[in-house]
Amino acid sequence: MENRISSRLAHLRSQDQCGFIAYVTAGDPNPGSTASIVFDMEKSGVDIVELGIPFSDPLADGATIQAAAGRAIDAGMTVAGVLEIVRRVRKDSQIPLVLFTYLNPVYVYGFEKFHADAAAAGADGILILDLPPDEAVRNAELGLTHGLLPIQLIAPTTPPERMGVIAKAADGFIYYVSREGVTGEQASLSDTIASQVDEIRRHTDLPIAVGFGISTPEQAAEVARHSDAVVVGSAIVRWIAEHGSGSVADFTRPIAEAIRSVARKSAGQK
C-alpha cells in the first residue's frame, strides 16, 4: 500500500496544484475534540494534517502552540491518547496524518514501540523536531520507523551542503521553515522563500512544504506560488482557542480556496 502522504502529494503535483497542510495540537481544547477537528478540516480542503504531540517544554514553538500544549496536557492528553486519536480518525477518514513531536515523548514511550504502534494506528509520517538525521544514523534504534515517513526540516540558515545531508534522510516531503525562531503568526512573509525553495530543489525531488508564520489566505496563496504545500499551524491553533473547535472549517476553508486558486504551471514545479 502506497503511503498516504506520498500518494496525496503526487496526485496534487500531477494536477499542478499546491497542497494544504494544517497543524493542530492533539488534545486541545480536549482529547475528544481532535478527531472532529480533523474531519472538519478535511471537508474544508485540507490535504494533510499534522497532529502535534503535546510536550511540556516545546522550545521550537511560540506562545500560541505552547499554550495549546499546556491545555492539552492539563486535559489529560498523553502519547497513547494521541495514537488513540489516530485510530479514531482512521475509522472514518484516509487523510494523511503526520505526527509532529519532540524526541523526549517518543523516547520515553519507547522509540521503536512508538513507531510500531503509530504505524499500526494509521499514522503515515513523523517529524521529530530535535532529532538531526546524522544523529539518528548513529543509533540503530532510531532508524526503525516501521513505515512512517521521516519528514525532515530545513531552515533559512541551513547551508547548501547540509541541505543535501538532510534531504537524503527525508521521505514524504521536506518541511522548509521559512523564518528563524519559533512558530507563530507573522504580519509579512520572508522575502527569501522563493530563492531558498529553489536551492532545496537542487538537492531533492521530494515535494517541499513551506511553513512558519503563514496565517492568511493571501499569505498562503503567495507561498503556494513557490512550494508544493503550504503549512499553517499557529493561526489555526489560535482560532480554535478563540472560537472553539466546531468552527475551524470557517478558518481553513478560505485558506484552502486561496491555495487552490494559484496557477501552478507558472511556478516551475517538477
C-alpha positions in Angstrom: 0.0 0.0 0.0 1.4 3.4 -1.0 1.9 5.8 1.8 -1.0 8.3 2.0 1.3 11.3 2.2 3.3 10.4 -0.9 0.1 9.4 -2.8 -1.7 12.7 -1.9 1.3 14.9 -2.8 1.9 13.0 -6.0 -1.8 13.5 -7.0 -1.6 17.2 -6.3 1.6 17.5 -8.3 0.0 15.7 -11.3 -2.8 18.2 -11.2 -0.4 21.2 -10.9 -1.9 22.0 -7.5 -0.3 23.0 -4.2 -1.3 21.2 -1.1 -2.6 22.5 2.3 -1.0 21.0 5.4 -2.8 22.0 8.7 -1.3 21.6 12.2 -3.3 21.1 15.3 -2.2 20.2 18.8 -3.7 16.9 19.7 -6.0 17.1 22.8 -6.6 20.9 22.5 -9.1 22.0 23.7 -9.8 18.5 24.9 -9.0 14.9 23.8 -12.5 14.3 22.5 -12.4 17.2 20.0 -9.4 16.5 17.9 -10.8 13.8 15.6 -13.8 16.1 14.8 -11.4 19.0 14.1 -9.5 16.7 11.6 -12.7 15.7 9.9 -13.9 19.3 9.6 -10.6 20.5 8.2 -10.6 17.7 5.6 -14.0 18.7 4.4 -12.8 22.3 4.1 -10.0 21.4 1.7 -7.0 20.4 4.0 -4.9 17.7 2.3 -2.6 16.6 5.2 -2.9 17.0 8.9 0.0 17.4 11.4 -1.0 16.2 14.8 1.2 17.8 17.4 2.0 15.6 20.4 1.8 18.0 23.4 5.1 18.4 25.3 5.8 20.3 28.4 8.9 22.0 27.0 8.3 22.8 23.3 11.3 25.0 22.7 10.7 25.5 18.9 7.1 26.7 19.5 5.9 30.2 20.2 3.3 31.2 22.8 0.2 30.1 20.9 1.3 26.4 20.5 3.0 26.4 23.9 -0.4 27.4 25.5 -2.2 24.8 23.4 0.2 22.1 24.6 -0.4 23.1 28.2 -4.1 23.0 27.8 -3.9 19.5 26.2 -1.7 18.2 28.9 -4.0 19.6 31.6 -6.9 17.9 29.9 -5.2 14.6 30.2 -3.6 14.2 26.7 -0.9 11.6 26.6 1.2 10.0 23.8 -1.0 6.9 24.0 -4.0 9.2 23.7 -2.6 10.8 20.5 -2.4 7.3 19.0 -6.0 6.7 20.0 -7.0 9.8 18.1 -5.2 8.5 15.1 -7.2 5.2 15.4 -10.4 7.2 15.7 -9.6 9.3 12.6 -8.8 6.1 10.6 -12.3 4.7 11.3 -13.8 7.4 9.0 -11.0 9.0 7.0 -8.0 8.3 4.9 -6.5 11.8 5.2 -2.7 11.6 5.6 -1.5 12.1 9.2 1.9 13.3 10.3 2.9 13.1 14.0 4.7 16.3 14.9 6.7 15.9 18.0 9.9 16.4 20.1 12.1 13.4 20.8 11.5 13.2 24.5 7.9 12.0 24.4 8.7 9.4 21.8 11.8 8.2 23.6 10.0 7.9 26.9 7.3 5.8 25.3 9.9 3.7 23.6 11.3 4.7 20.2 10.7 1.5 18.3 7.5 0.8 20.1 6.1 4.2 19.4 6.8 3.9 15.7 5.3 0.4 15.5 2.2 1.5 17.5 1.8 4.7 15.4 2.1 2.9 12.1 -0.4 0.2 13.3 -2.8 3.0 14.4 -2.7 4.5 11.0 -0.2 7.4 11.1 1.7 8.0 7.9 4.7 10.1 8.8 6.7 11.6 11.7 8.5 14.8 12.2 10.8 14.9 15.2 11.9 18.5 15.6 15.0 17.9 17.7 16.4 14.7 16.1 19.1 15.6 13.4 19.4 13.0 10.7 23.1 12.4 11.3 22.4 11.7 15.0 19.7 9.2 14.0 22.0 7.1 11.9 24.4 6.6 14.8 21.9 4.6 16.7 20.2 1.6 15.0 17.1 2.0 17.2 16.5 5.5 15.8 16.2 4.1 12.3 13.3 1.8 13.0 10.4 3.7 11.5 8.0 0.8 10.7 6.9 2.6 7.5 6.3 6.1 9.0 7.9 8.5 6.5 10.6 10.6 8.2 9.8 14.2 7.4 12.8 16.5 7.8 13.2 20.2 8.4 15.4 22.7 6.6 15.8 26.2 7.9 16.8 29.5 6.4 20.2 29.2 8.0 20.9 25.7 6.6 23.9 25.8 4.2 23.6 24.0 0.8 25.9 21.1 1.8 23.8 20.5 4.9 20.6 20.6 2.8 21.9 17.6 0.8 22.5 15.6 4.0 19.0 16.3 5.3 17.3 15.6 2.0 18.9 12.2 1.8 17.4 11.3 5.2 13.9 12.6 4.3 10.9 10.9 2.8 7.4 12.2 2.1 8.3 15.8 1.9 10.8 18.4 3.1 9.4 21.0 5.5 11.1 24.3 4.9 10.9 26.6 7.9 10.6 30.0 6.3 11.7 32.0 9.3 14.3 31.8 12.0 13.0 31.5 15.6 9.9 29.8 16.9 6.4 29.1 15.5 3.9 31.9 15.4 1.9 34.2 13.1 3.7 36.9 11.2 2.4 40.1 9.6 4.6 39.6 6.5 6.3 36.7 4.7 10.1 36.3 4.4 11.4 37.6 1.1 13.8 34.7 0.7 11.2 31.9 0.3 11.4 31.6 -3.5 15.2 31.5 -3.6 15.5 29.1 -0.7 13.0 26.7 -2.1 14.9 26.8 -5.5 18.1 25.9 -3.6 16.4 23.0 -1.8 15.1 21.7 -5.2 18.8 21.3 -6.3 19.1 18.6 -3.6 15.9 16.6 -3.8 12.9 15.7 -5.9 10.7 15.4 -2.8 7.8 17.9 -2.5 8.7 21.0 -0.5 6.2 22.3 2.1 6.7 25.8 3.5 5.6 26.8 6.9 6.1 29.1 10.0 4.3 32.4 10.1 1.6 31.8 7.5 -1.7 32.9 8.7 -3.9 34.4 6.0 -5.4 33.3 2.6 -3.3 36.0 0.9 0.0 34.8 2.5 -0.9 31.1 1.7 -1.5 32.0 -1.9 1.8 33.7 -2.2 3.7 30.8 -0.7 1.8 28.4 -2.9 3.4 30.0 -6.0 6.8 28.7 -4.9 6.1 25.4 -3.0 4.4 22.1 -3.2 2.4 22.6 0.0 1.6 25.3 2.5 1.7 24.7 6.2 -0.5 26.6 8.6 -0.3 25.9 12.3 -0.3 28.7 14.9 -3.1 30.6 13.2 -5.4 27.5 13.3 -4.5 26.8 16.9 -5.3 30.4 17.9 -8.6 30.2 16.0 -9.6 27.1 17.9 -8.6 28.7 21.2 -10.7 31.9 20.5 -13.7 30.4 18.6 -14.0 26.8 19.6 -13.2 23.6 17.8 -16.6 23.5 16.0 -15.8 26.4 13.7 -12.4 25.5 12.5 -13.6 25.0 8.9 -14.6 28.6 8.8 -11.0 29.5 9.1 -9.3 26.8 7.0 -11.7 26.9 4.0 -10.7 30.4 2.7 -7.0 29.3 3.0 -7.7 26.1 1.1 -9.5 28.1 -1.6 -6.7 30.6 -1.9 -4.1 27.9 -2.3 -6.2 26.1 -5.0 -6.6 29.4 -6.9 -2.8 29.6 -7.6 -1.7 28.8 -11.2 0.9 26.1 -10.7 2.3 26.0 -14.2 4.0 29.3 -13.6 5.8 28.1 -10.5 8.2 25.9 -12.4 7.4 22.8 -10.4 8.9 19.5 -11.4 
